[in-house]
Amino acid sequence: MSRLGHEPLQETVLDALTGVAPDIDPAALDPDVNFRDQTELDSVDYLNFVIALEQALGVHIPEQDYPRLSCLRGCLDYLPTLTAAD
């Protein structure tokens, strides 16, 4: 994964999220609160969100790390640690 700045990475995360749940208002999301607590995401939506992130960023996200992607802040903290070789 190329090193994206904070804003482009946030945009990528929100695009992936709204791609699986188009009714979500990204501006209304609290970055520190679990996506599933703020939205109607179910487990399939969440899995599709993770897959969309993998595809958009060209990375592999290990299943044990999925919980780290549960909120916007978690995504912004975790995703920059990945590289395309993962």
C-alpha positions in Angstrom: 0.0 0.0 0.0 1.4 3.4 -0.9 1.4 5.7 2.1 -1.8 7.7 1.9 -2.1 10.9 3.9 -4.8 11.1 6.6 -7.5 12.8 4.4 -7.1 10.5 1.4 -7.1 7.4 3.6 -10.2 8.7 5.5 -11.9 9.2 2.1 -11.0 5.7 1.0 -12.4 4.2 4.3 -15.6 6.2 4.0 -16.0 5.3 0.3 -15.6 1.6 1.2 -18.2 2.0 4.0 -20.7 3.8 1.9 -20.1 1.4 -0.9 -21.6 -1.4 1.3 -24.1 0.8 3.1 -25.1 3.7 0.9 -27.6 5.1 3.5 -24.7 6.0 5.9 -24.0 9.7 6.3 -20.2 9.9 6.6 -20.4 13.4 8.1 -22.5 12.1 11.0 -20.1 9.4 12.0 -18.2 9.7 15.3 -14.7 8.5 14.5 -14.3 6.9 17.9 -17.5 4.9 18.0 -17.9 1.4 16.5 -19.5 1.6 13.0 -22.0 -1.1 13.9 -23.1 0.9 16.9 -23.8 3.9 14.7 -25.3 2.2 11.6 -27.3 -0.7 10.5 -24.2 -2.7 9.4 -24.6 -6.4 9.8 -21.8 -9.0 9.8 -22.0 -9.5 6.0 -21.8 -5.7 5.4 -18.8 -5.5 7.7 -17.0 -8.3 5.9 -17.8 -6.6 2.5 -16.4 -3.4 4.0 -13.1 -5.1 4.9 -12.9 -6.7 1.4 -13.6 -3.3 -0.2 -10.7 -1.8 1.9 -8.4 -4.6 0.8 -9.2 -4.0 -2.8 -9.0 -0.2 -2.7 -5.7 -0.3 -0.8 -4.1 -3.4 -2.4 -3.5 -5.0 1.0 -4.4 -8.2 2.8 -6.0 -7.6 6.2 -5.7 -10.7 8.5 -9.0 -11.8 10.0 -7.7 -11.4 13.5 -7.2 -7.7 12.8 -10.8 -7.1 11.6 -11.8 -5.7 15.0 -9.2 -3.0 14.6 -11.3 -1.6 11.7 -14.5 -1.3 13.8 -14.4 2.6 13.8 -13.0 5.3 11.7 -10.2 6.1 14.1 -9.2 2.5 14.3 -9.0 2.3 10.5 -6.9 5.4 10.3 -4.5 4.1 13.0 -4.3 0.5 11.7 -4.3 0.8 7.9 -1.1 2.8 7.5 0.8 -0.1 9.2 0.0 -2.4 6.3 2.1 -2.8 3.2 1.2 -4.3 -0.2 3.5 -7.3 0.6 1.4 -8.3 3.7 
